[in-house]
Amino acid sequence: MDPGTRAVLVEGVIGEALLDSTNERPQRTTSNEPTGEPPMDPLGRFGRSGRHRIPPIVGTALTVAVLAWLSAAAPHLTAQPQAAEGPEQARAAKVLPTELLQDLQLNELLTGLETPTSLANAGDERLFIGLRDGRILIFADGALRPTPFLDIRERVRFENDLDGFYSFVFHPDYAGTEFLFTLYVNRDLQTVISRFTVSKDPNFVDPSTEVVLLSIDQSVGQHDGNHLAFGPDGFLYISTGDSGPGFDPLCSAQDLASLQGKILRIDVDQGAAVPPFHSVPASNPFVGVEGAADAVWALGLRNPWRFSFDRVGGDLWIGDVGEDSREEVNLQPADDPGGRNYGWKTLEGTLCLENVAGCASTPPPCDSPAYTPPVLEYETGESCAVIGGFVYRGSKLPGLDGAYIHGDFCSGILWAAIQEGEAWAHMDTGLRAPRVTAFGEDTQGELYMVTTDGRLLGIEPGDGSSSCEQDATTLCLNDGRFQTRATWRVADGEPTEAEGSNLTGDGGFFWFFGENNPELFVKVLDACEGFGHYWVFIAGLTDVETRIEVLDTQTGTTRTYEKSLGAAFQPVSDTFAFPDCP
């Protein structure tokens, strides 16, 4: 995806902080007053302008005509079935085993949150939710407490979808220290890592207790700061972005003197009483190396938005948001001494860029053993930003034990990484959480997530059934066996779910700009008798970017059909779509 397109896919704190790839950073200002125009709604622009508008009577005629084509297509196919034809070859994603797929669901616990960015627990039954504006809220007993746990809105900067409050974490011995650590961007354009002390009231932190441990200048960057987590060694790990704005022009990620584009490691216990209120562990890999910052633990990262430690094994998992081509997940074993170089900007995932612009010294070539490749990667496109999660160690879903659960901001896909021998398989859970920004664990190891549209979601056992549930954006075909959804995007817009209606038991249509303007027609035909497959036919009347997903709820198999922006829609005839009959 081109840089200009990526920048408009997002909203809220994710905005440029998470995804921006543009080559120029918008001018910063000095107040918390938004200075940019709000993003225009593509439906508002193109729906009113007449683009793609079809008179209702014509739309009805087209619907009937296309439906007739879809219905008539299969009986006339007497030759051997052919592989999928259409906009792009259909992709059959690896999915979780059926028994696991049927045992998962997302439970919506809260709505209406104001751009949540982070989640954590304090070793008790409370869940804490960080908001972009600088507040931390408490979710307990099924409801939000009315008073914020922490409120530092007057210190946090968040203009033009830039900056904000990114992360927080409690001290491993929180009961003994009552220390809370935060990461945010202040009004002086610095990423600040601070410590606060909880008051006698366990549900309130006095902002006046703040002491600053680290500050990093961000006056020229966009990937301003990311995440905090304590490792099994008791040290505080800090992920930082490369400062942007695109392709790391300062080569910060490969510069050992810079704290940007790194994982840092500090000791918040030794030296905690006097400035700088922390120390650097003597075992850090670059201590004593000339020209290197002692706090650096790992380098070569672009925008490691979220990372976590496996609470059982201690391995470090890092989700690193890509530039234009690849999203990647990196894995550092628990017994690793640190010092790994994950390759950015010489590499984007395993893609060789050999970009050395701005580097004071030339980094190693792409094939150098100095780099550690990702254990997982996927192409940027409909999916646009990996959101690192956690290795599942809860008890509600024993089949997921040891699976690394993570997601993607734009597509909303929730993935499970499962080890197969020496490699890791990327499995689609079938769950969707668009605009997911962060994952979190409770004390029992159960997983939760927040989204920029203000939801708190929990992953929970399903009811043992994976049948399709019809709604405005979902078609349920063939007695509910096949769940069909579609998204669309215009040149300067973001992926939007299409709305749809059934026409027959096995076919229906989706519309983008108005219900009288059908854009996509989908039919899943039962061709099991004679051909041994369910077939998928799709016709389109659009030149916008489209993505259609058809999920077989009985087997968990998903077929995905995509068309790029500006290309004419070519009909899909996939006669090998689903082989599990009946």
C-alpha positions, 0 to 999 in steps of 0.5 A: 500500500502506498504511503499516502493511502496508509496514513488515512486508514486510521483514527485516534491515537493509532493515527500517525503514531502507529501507521504513518508512512508519509515522508513529511511530518505535519507541523507540530503546534503547542496546544491541545487544540486540534489543528487538522481538518477531520477526515472526510467520510467517503460515503458522504463525499461520493454518495452525494456526488453521484459517483456509482449512483444507480437509479433505483429501478435500474438497480433492481433490474441489475440485481435481477439480472446478476442474480439470474447469472449467478443462478444459471452459472453452475448448471451450464458448467459441465467440464471439469471444475476450474480454479478460482478466477477473478480479481485475484486468486482466492486465498484459503487462510490457515484456520484453527481446528474446527473444535477450537474455532467453535469454542471462541467468541468475543464478549463485549464488556464495555462501549463508549470508551474515549480512544483506549490505548492500553490495558493492564492488571494490578494483581487483583480482580480489577482491569485498568484501561488507559485512554489516549488523553491521559486517563486510566480508568478502572473496570471492576465488577462489570462496570467502570468506576466513576473517578479515574485512577489517574488523570494527567490530561494537562500533561499529555499532548495529542494534537492532529491524531499525534502523540498521547498516552500510550502505555502503563504497567504496575511494579511486579511487587505492586503490593509492596511498592505501590508504584505505577509506571507510564509512557506518554508524550508531553507538551514539550514533544518528549516521550516520557517514562514516569513513575507514580505512587498510588495513594492510600485510596487503592483506586486513586493515584495523585499526579503530584507523585510523578517522577520522570525516569527517562525522556526522549526528544520527539520533535522530528518524529511520529513513532513517538513511543510505545509500550512498557512491560516488566520481564521475568527478570524484574527489569522494566522493558520499554519499546520505542519507535524509530521517530519516523516520519517514513523509512527512518530518515535519521537511521535511528533504529540502527544507531546504537547511540539513539534510544529510538527504534529499540527495546530498552531495559532498565532497573527501577529498583536500584537507584529508585530513591534519587535521580534519575530514579533508575539504573542500567543493569550491568548485564545489558548487552551494550554496556561499555560499548563505545558510542552505544546507549547502555539502556539498549536491549535490542535494535532494528525496530520500526514501530514496536507498538506492543510486546509481551512476555510469556508468563510461563516460559518468559519468551519475549514477543514483539509486534513491529508495525511495518512501513509499506510491505510487511507486518512482523512478529519477532520472538526472543527466547527467555534465556537470550542475553539481548543485543538482537538486531531485527533489521529495520531499515535494511529489512522490512520483515524478510524483505530486503530494502538495503536502505542506508540513507541517513546512517552514520555507518553502513549497516550489514547487508540483508543476508547478514547473520547479524539480523534476527528474522521474524518468526511471523510476517504477513503482507501489508494491504487490507491488513495494515498494522500488527498489534502484538498480543500475549501467549494465552495461559488462561484456563477457559480455553485450554485448546489455546494454551501456548498460542500467541494471540495477536491482531491487525488494526485495519482488518481486525483479524485475530491471529493465533500463532501455534508452534509446528516443529521449529516453525510457527503457523499463523492461524486465523481464529475466525474472530474479528476486532477492527481497530484493535489497539491493545491486548491485556491479561487479567490475573488468571491469564484470560485475554482482553482487548480494546479498540479505538471505537471505544470497546472492551472485549474479552475472548471467551468460550463459545456455545459450541456452535459456529453458525452464522449470525445474520446482521446488517453486514453479514449474509448467512447463506445455505441455511447459515453454513456460510458467513459472508462479509465484504469491505470496500475502500476508496482512494482516500478512505479507510476500509468500511464494512459493506451492508448486505441483503439476502436474495435467495437462500444461497445468494445475496448482494452488498451495497456501499453508497445506498441500498438501492445501489447494489455493488457486489453479488455473491452466491455459494452454490451447493455443487456437492452432488456430482462435483464434491464442492461448494462453489463461490460466484461473485459479480461486481459493479464497482471500481473501488477496492473490495475484499470479500470473505466467505467462511465455512462455519462448519470447518472454519475454512475461509476463502478471501477474494480481493480486488485492487482500487481502480481495477474493473471487477472481474467475475469470480467463479471458484469451483474449488472453494469448499470441498467439505460436503455436505 
